Amino acid sequence: MKQFNVPTGYRSPLISTIKQQRKEQDKLKKDFTPTLLDLGPLQIYLARHFGFCYGVENAIEIAFRTIEENPGKRIFLLSEMIHNPQVNADLLALGVHFLQDTMGKQLISFDELGPEDVVIIPAFGTTLEIEALLKTKGIPVERYNTTCPFVEKVWNRSEQIARKGYSIIVHGKPKHEETRATFSHASNHTPTIVVNDMAETVELARFITGEKPAAEFYHTFHGRYSEGFDIERDLARIGVVNQTTQLASDTQAIADYLRSVYIRHYQLTAETIAERFADTRDTLCYATNDNQTAVTGMLETDADLAIVIGGYNSSNSSHLVELCEHRLPTYFIDAPDKLLSQHAIIHRNWHTKEQSTIEGYLPDQSPLRILMTSGASCPDAIVEAVIRRLASFYGVEEKLNQYID
């Protein structure tokens, strides 16, 4: 796989050594057991896969190269490049300006842009409407486009099945940048609707089967469907794609559920299901799937708690927290300074979006066993810093040297 040139400050000698060793030992990526850092009284189990993915490293490389190549020019990002506070803070410090926030609220008017300005499209991609607007201002959107190739894969697959007469159901968070972009691209080719979760999917199925009157659909899914969407016509044939940072298992469950609905409603067989339902399993992002599968493997290890590191508005990070908290106490942090001491931590509740200080988060026992992973936009350097801070609480930081080449 391509090696990217990202700032060395995001790299970690400790994590790089561990990842390289695991890669050499497990070239086919079939071993999802965690890596043990045995520090005596503290044992940290690192997930088999975590941290920067291909799309994130690609975006970071393009963004920092763009800054170097355009001295003196005004440089804008459509929104946060990735959902990591350190990376976005570094870009702001270098003079980059954000045009929108993560929800699409305008921070700087597009009217202020001119052909001499540089606009970077973030890893999530953007809508066709914004692309067209930038082009009218003479801004070359293709030149500084960091859209993740796996997001583009979803767009391309949507277009392919649209040509075959299928409508698109997008499994994603409706306000997320990537979902808005995927909705825009898909709806340019075929009727499209967004569902947030299984509960909304079950509700949608009631309209598909006629259990609920068609007229209610437009209220229930207001703002989620493409212009001119006809509930009685446009759900006769569908395909399901996703926001790539969603839980892969959730997307698959939604697709499987809808498939079963179509089989029952239209009395289909395995041979005839394609008449109504497109196979889109190949749109699931490999990195998201690997990270989530690695957490599942990690959770088979007996442990006392889990720590997930990532940006608080990072969808893939919150899903890792979701997986972990089903099994054991889990704490969500975005930086090592959230570990206030051996006795207190500032934890972010991914459900309520609230932060709170939790006392006694580290049980008084030896050895203390901690499971650890991080989101796809979290630099390895932050993971190492968290590990070192935990090790310092027990006076065993020097033991980490044994794991560094």
C-alpha positions as CSV (number, residue, x, y, z in Angstrom):
1,M,0.0,0.0,0.0
2,K,1.2,3.5,-0.7
3,Q,3.3,5.3,1.9
4,F,2.2,8.8,2.7
5,N,4.2,11.8,3.7
6,V,2.5,13.1,6.9
7,P,4.0,15.4,9.5
8,T,6.4,13.5,11.7
9,G,4.7,15.0,14.8
10,Y,1.8,12.7,14.0
11,R,4.0,9.6,14.0
12,S,5.0,7.4,17.0
13,P,8.1,5.3,17.2
14,L,6.4,3.0,19.7
15,I,3.2,2.5,17.6
16,S,5.1,2.3,14.3
17,T,7.2,-0.5,15.7
18,I,4.2,-2.4,17.0
19,K,2.2,-2.0,13.8
20,Q,5.2,-3.1,11.6
21,Q,5.8,-6.2,13.7
22,R,2.1,-7.2,13.6
23,K,2.1,-6.6,9.8
24,E,5.1,-8.9,9.3
25,Q,3.6,-11.6,11.6
26,D,0.1,-11.4,10.0
27,K,0.5,-10.4,6.4
28,L,-3.0,-11.7,5.5
29,K,-4.6,-9.7,8.4
30,K,-6.4,-12.8,9.8
31,D,-5.2,-12.4,13.4
32,F,-7.4,-9.9,15.3
33,T,-6.0,-10.5,18.8
34,P,-4.6,-7.4,20.5
35,T,-0.9,-6.6,21.2
36,L,0.0,-6.8,24.8
37,L,2.3,-4.1,26.3
38,D,3.2,-5.8,29.6
39,L,4.5,-3.0,31.9
40,G,4.2,-5.1,35.1
41,P,1.5,-3.5,37.3
42,L,-0.1,-2.1,34.1
43,Q,-1.0,-4.2,31.1
44,I,-2.2,-2.4,27.9
45,Y,-3.8,-4.4,25.1
46,L,-3.7,-2.5,21.8
47,A,-6.2,-3.4,19.1
48,R,-4.8,-5.1,16.0
49,H,-5.9,-2.2,13.8
50,F,-6.4,1.4,14.8
51,G,-5.5,4.9,14.0
52,F,-4.9,6.6,10.6
53,C,-6.5,4.9,7.6
54,Y,-5.6,5.3,3.9
55,G,-8.1,8.1,3.3
56,V,-7.0,10.1,6.3
57,E,-3.3,9.9,5.5
58,N,-4.0,10.8,1.9
59,A,-6.0,13.9,3.0
60,I,-3.3,15.0,5.4
61,E,-0.6,14.7,2.9
62,I,-2.5,16.7,0.2
63,A,-3.5,19.4,2.7
64,F,0.0,20.0,4.1
65,R,1.6,19.8,0.6
66,T,-1.0,22.4,-0.6
67,I,0.0,24.8,2.1
68,E,3.7,24.4,1.2
69,E,3.0,24.9,-2.5
70,N,0.9,28.0,-2.2
71,P,2.8,30.6,0.0
72,G,1.0,33.9,0.2
73,K,-2.3,32.6,-1.1
74,R,-5.5,32.4,0.9
75,I,-6.2,28.7,1.7
76,F,-9.6,27.5,2.7
77,L,-11.0,24.1,3.8
78,L,-14.7,23.5,3.1
79,S,-15.0,22.1,6.7
80,E,-12.9,20.2,9.1
81,M,-10.5,18.1,7.0
82,I,-10.9,15.1,9.3
83,H,-12.6,14.8,12.7
84,N,-9.4,15.2,14.8
85,P,-8.9,18.4,16.9
86,Q,-5.1,18.3,16.8
87,V,-4.9,18.1,13.0
88,N,-7.5,20.8,12.5
89,A,-5.8,23.0,15.0
90,D,-2.5,22.6,13.2
91,L,-4.1,23.6,9.9
92,L,-5.7,26.7,11.5
93,A,-2.3,27.6,13.0
94,L,-0.8,27.5,9.5
95,G,-3.4,30.1,8.3
96,V,-6.0,27.8,6.8
97,H,-9.6,29.0,7.1
98,F,-12.7,26.8,7.4
99,L,-15.6,27.8,5.2
100,Q,-18.2,25.7,7.0
101,D,-18.6,23.8,10.3
102,T,-19.2,20.1,10.4
103,M,-23.0,20.5,10.1
104,G,-22.7,22.7,7.0
105,K,-23.2,26.0,8.7
106,Q,-21.5,28.8,6.8
107,L,-18.6,30.4,8.6
108,I,-17.2,32.4,5.7
109,S,-19.4,33.3,2.8
110,F,-18.6,31.7,-0.6
111,D,-19.1,35.2,-2.0
112,E,-15.7,36.1,-0.5
113,L,-13.9,33.6,-2.7
114,G,-12.1,34.3,-5.9
115,P,-10.1,32.4,-8.6
116,E,-6.8,33.1,-6.8
117,D,-8.0,31.3,-3.7
118,V,-7.2,27.7,-2.8
119,V,-10.1,25.5,-1.6
120,I,-9.4,22.1,-0.2
121,I,-12.2,19.5,-0.2
122,P,-12.0,17.4,2.9
123,A,-11.7,13.6,3.2
124,F,-15.5,13.3,3.6
125,G,-16.0,14.8,0.1
126,T,-18.6,17.4,-0.7
127,T,-21.9,17.9,-2.6
128,L,-22.2,18.4,-6.3
129,E,-23.9,21.7,-5.6
130,I,-20.9,23.1,-3.7
131,E,-18.5,21.7,-6.4
132,A,-20.5,23.6,-9.1
133,L,-20.5,26.8,-7.0
134,L,-16.7,26.7,-6.6
135,K,-16.2,26.1,-10.3
136,T,-18.3,29.2,-11.2
137,K,-15.8,31.2,-9.2
138,G,-12.9,29.7,-11.2
139,I,-11.6,27.5,-8.3
140,P,-10.2,24.2,-9.6
141,V,-11.9,21.7,-7.2
142,E,-10.1,18.7,-8.6
143,R,-6.7,20.0,-7.8
144,Y,-7.0,20.0,-4.0
145,N,-9.6,17.3,-3.5
146,T,-8.8,15.0,-0.6
147,T,-12.0,12.9,-0.8
148,C,-11.3,9.4,0.5
149,P,-11.1,6.9,-2.3
150,F,-13.5,4.6,-0.4
151,V,-16.1,7.3,-0.2
152,E,-15.8,7.8,-3.9
153,K,-16.2,4.0,-4.3
154,V,-19.6,4.3,-2.6
155,W,-20.5,7.1,-5.0
156,N,-19.4,5.1,-8.0
157,R,-21.3,2.0,-6.9
158,S,-24.4,4.1,-6.4
159,E,-24.1,5.4,-9.9
160,Q,-23.7,1.8,-11.3
161,I,-26.8,0.5,-9.6
162,A,-28.7,3.6,-10.4
163,R,-28.2,2.9,-14.1
164,K,-29.9,-0.5,-13.5
165,G,-33.0,1.3,-12.2
166,Y,-32.5,1.0,-8.5
167,S,-33.2,3.7,-6.0
168,I,-30.6,4.3,-3.2
169,I,-31.0,4.0,0.5
170,V,-28.0,5.6,2.3
171,H,-27.3,4.4,5.9
172,G,-25.7,7.4,7.5
173,K,-26.1,10.2,10.0
174,P,-28.1,12.8,8.0
175,K,-26.1,15.8,9.1
176,H,-22.7,14.3,8.7
177,E,-20.5,15.8,5.9
178,E,-20.0,12.4,4.2
179,T,-23.6,11.5,4.2
180,R,-24.6,14.9,2.8
181,A,-22.0,14.4,0.0
182,T,-23.1,10.8,-0.7
183,F,-26.8,11.8,-0.8
184,S,-25.9,14.6,-3.3
185,H,-24.0,12.3,-5.6
186,A,-26.5,9.4,-5.4
187,S,-29.6,11.6,-5.9
188,N,-28.0,13.1,-9.0
189,H,-28.6,9.7,-10.6
190,T,-31.6,8.2,-8.9
191,P,-34.2,8.7,-6.1
192,T,-32.4,8.6,-2.8
193,I,-33.3,8.5,0.9
194,V,-31.2,8.5,4.1
195,V,-31.9,6.3,7.1
196,N,-30.0,6.8,10.4
197,D,-30.5,3.5,12.0
198,M,-32.4,0.2,12.2
199,A,-35.4,1.9,13.9
200,E,-35.8,4.2,10.9
201,T,-35.3,1.3,8.5
202,V,-38.1,-0.6,10.2
203,E,-40.3,2.4,9.8
204,L,-39.4,2.7,6.2
205,A,-40.3,-0.9,5.6
206,R,-43.8,-0.2,6.8
207,F,-44.2,2.2,3.9
208,I,-42.7,-0.3,1.5
209,T,-45.2,-3.0,2.5
210,G,-48.1,-0.6,2.6
211,E,-48.6,-1.1,6.3
212,K,-48.5,2.7,6.7
213,P,-50.2,5.1,4.3
214,A,-47.9,6.6,1.7
215,A,-48.9,10.2,2.5
216,E,-47.3,9.9,6.0
217,F,-43.9,9.1,4.5
218,Y,-43.2,12.7,3.5
219,H,-43.6,13.9,7.1
220,T,-41.8,11.0,8.7
221,F,-38.7,11.3,6.4
222,H,-38.9,15.0,5.8
223,G,-35.6,16.4,4.6
224,R,-34.2,12.8,4.1
225,Y,-35.4,12.1,0.5
226,S,-34.4,13.6,-2.9
227,E,-36.5,16.0,-4.8
228,G,-39.5,14.5,-6.5
229,F,-39.3,11.2,-4.5
230,D,-42.4,9.1,-5.1
231,I,-42.9,6.6,-2.2
232,E,-45.2,4.4,-4.3
233,R,-42.8,4.3,-7.3
234,D,-39.2,4.8,-6.1
235,L,-39.0,2.0,-3.5
236,A,-39.9,-0.8,-5.9
237,R,-36.2,-1.5,-6.5
238,I,-33.4,-0.5,-4.1
239,G,-29.8,-0.8,-3.1
240,V,-28.2,0.1,0.2
241,V,-24.9,2.0,0.6
242,N,-23.5,3.6,3.7
243,Q,-21.5,6.4,5.3
244,T,-18.2,4.6,5.4
245,T,-17.6,5.4,9.1
246,Q,-20.9,3.7,10.3
247,L,-20.7,0.3,12.0
248,A,-20.3,-2.1,9.2
249,S,-22.4,-4.7,11.1
250,D,-25.2,-2.1,11.4
251,T,-25.2,-1.4,7.7
252,Q,-25.2,-5.1,6.9
253,A,-28.0,-5.7,9.3
254,I,-30.0,-2.9,7.7
255,A,-29.4,-4.4,4.2
256,D,-30.3,-7.9,5.4
257,Y,-33.5,-6.7,7.0
258,L,-34.6,-4.8,3.9
259,R,-33.7,-7.8,1.8
260,S,-35.9,-10.0,3.9
261,V,-38.7,-7.4,3.6
262,Y,-38.5,-7.5,-0.2
263,I,-38.4,-11.3,-0.3
264,R,-41.6,-11.5,1.8
265,H,-43.4,-8.6,0.2
266,Y,-42.7,-9.5,-3.4
267,Q,-42.5,-13.3,-2.9
268,L,-39.0,-13.5,-4.2
269,T,-36.4,-16.3,-4.2
270,A,-32.6,-16.3,-4.0
271,E,-32.7,-16.5,-7.8
272,T,-35.1,-13.5,-8.3
273,I,-34.1,-11.2,-5.4
274,A,-31.9,-9.1,-7.8
275,E,-35.1,-8.0,-9.5
276,R,-35.8,-5.8,-6.5
277,F,-32.7,-5.6,-4.3
278,A,-29.1,-4.8,-5.4
279,D,-26.1,-6.4,-3.8
280,T,-23.9,-3.6,-2.4
281,R,-21.8,-5.4,0.2
282,D,-18.6,-4.3,-1.6
283,T,-19.2,-0.7,-0.6
284,L,-18.2,-1.3,3.1
285,C,-14.9,0.5,3.9
286,Y,-12.1,-2.0,4.6
287,A,-10.4,0.3,7.2
288,T,-13.6,0.8,9.1
289,N,-14.4,-2.9,9.0
290,D,-10.8,-3.8,10.1
291,N,-10.9,-1.4,13.0
292,Q,-14.3,-2.6,14.2
293,T,-13.3,-6.3,13.8
294,A,-10.1,-5.6,15.7
295,V,-12.2,-4.2,18.6
296,T,-14.4,-7.3,18.5
297,G,-11.2,-9.4,18.7
298,M,-9.8,-7.2,21.5
299,L,-12.9,-7.6,23.6
300,E,-12.3,-11.3,23.9
301,T,-9.4,-10.5,26.2
302,D,-10.2,-10.3,29.9
303,A,-9.8,-6.7,31.0
304,D,-10.9,-4.2,33.6
305,L,-11.7,-1.2,31.3
306,A,-11.3,0.2,27.8
307,I,-10.0,3.6,26.5
308,V,-11.0,4.8,23.1
309,I,-9.1,7.8,21.7
310,G,-10.5,10.0,19.0
311,G,-12.1,13.3,18.0
312,Y,-15.5,13.8,19.7
313,N,-17.3,14.5,16.5
314,S,-15.6,11.4,14.8
315,S,-18.3,9.0,13.8
316,N,-16.0,6.0,13.6
317,S,-14.5,6.7,17.0
318,S,-17.9,6.9,18.7
319,H,-18.8,3.5,17.1
320,L,-15.7,2.0,18.6
321,V,-16.8,3.3,22.0
322,E,-20.3,1.8,21.4
323,L,-18.7,-1.6,20.7
324,C,-16.6,-1.5,23.8
325,E,-19.1,-0.3,26.3
326,H,-21.3,-3.3,25.7
327,R,-18.7,-5.4,27.4
328,L,-16.9,-3.3,30.0
329,P,-16.4,0.2,31.5
330,T,-15.3,2.4,28.6
331,Y,-13.8,5.9,28.5
332,F,-13.8,8.2,25.5
333,I,-11.0,10.8,25.3
334,D,-9.4,13.0,22.6
335,A,-6.0,13.7,24.2
336,P,-3.7,12.6,27.0
337,D,-4.6,15.6,29.1
338,K,-8.0,14.2,29.7
339,L,-6.3,11.7,32.0
340,L,-6.2,14.2,34.9
341,S,-4.5,11.8,37.3
342,Q,-4.4,8.2,38.3
343,H,-7.7,8.9,40.0
344,A,-9.7,11.1,37.6
345,I,-10.5,11.2,33.9
346,I,-12.5,13.6,31.7
347,H,-14.8,11.3,29.7
348,R,-17.0,12.2,26.8
349,N,-20.4,10.4,26.7
350,W,-21.0,9.7,23.0
351,H,-24.7,9.4,23.6
352,T,-25.3,12.7,25.3
353,K,-22.2,14.5,23.9
354,E,-21.5,15.7,27.4
355,Q,-18.1,15.7,29.2
356,S,-17.8,14.8,32.8
357,T,-15.0,14.1,35.3
358,I,-15.1,10.5,36.6
359,E,-13.3,9.6,39.8
360,G,-11.9,6.2,40.4
361,Y,-11.8,5.1,36.8
362,L,-8.7,3.0,37.4
363,P,-9.4,0.1,39.7
364,D,-7.0,-0.5,42.5
365,Q,-5.6,-3.8,41.4
366,S,-2.4,-5.3,40.0
367,P,-2.0,-6.0,37.2
368,L,-4.5,-3.5,35.8
369,R,-5.6,-4.6,32.3
370,I,-6.7,-1.9,29.8
371,L,-8.0,-2.4,26.3
372,M,-7.1,0.5,24.0
373,T,-7.9,1.6,20.4
374,S,-8.3,4.9,18.5
375,G,-10.3,6.3,15.6
376,A,-9.3,6.4,12.0
377,S,-8.4,10.2,12.2
378,C,-6.4,9.9,15.5
379,P,-2.6,10.3,15.1
380,D,-0.5,7.5,16.5
381,A,1.5,10.1,18.5
382,I,-1.6,10.8,20.6
383,V,-2.1,7.1,21.3
384,E,1.6,6.9,22.5
385,A,1.1,10.0,24.6
386,V,-1.9,8.4,26.3
387,I,0.0,5.2,26.9
388,R,3.0,7.1,28.4
389,R,0.7,9.1,30.7
390,L,-0.9,6.0,32.0
391,A,2.6,4.4,32.5
392,S,3.8,7.4,34.4
393,F,1.0,7.0,36.9
394,Y,2.6,3.6,37.8
395,G,6.2,4.6,37.4
396,V,6.8,2.2,34.5
397,E,7.2,4.5,31.6
398,E,10.8,3.3,31.0
399,K,9.5,-0.2,30.4
400,L,8.0,1.0,27.1
401,N,11.6,1.2,25.6
402,Q,11.6,-2.6,25.2
403,Y,8.9,-2.2,22.5
404,I,10.7,0.3,20.4
405,D,13.3,-0.7,17.7
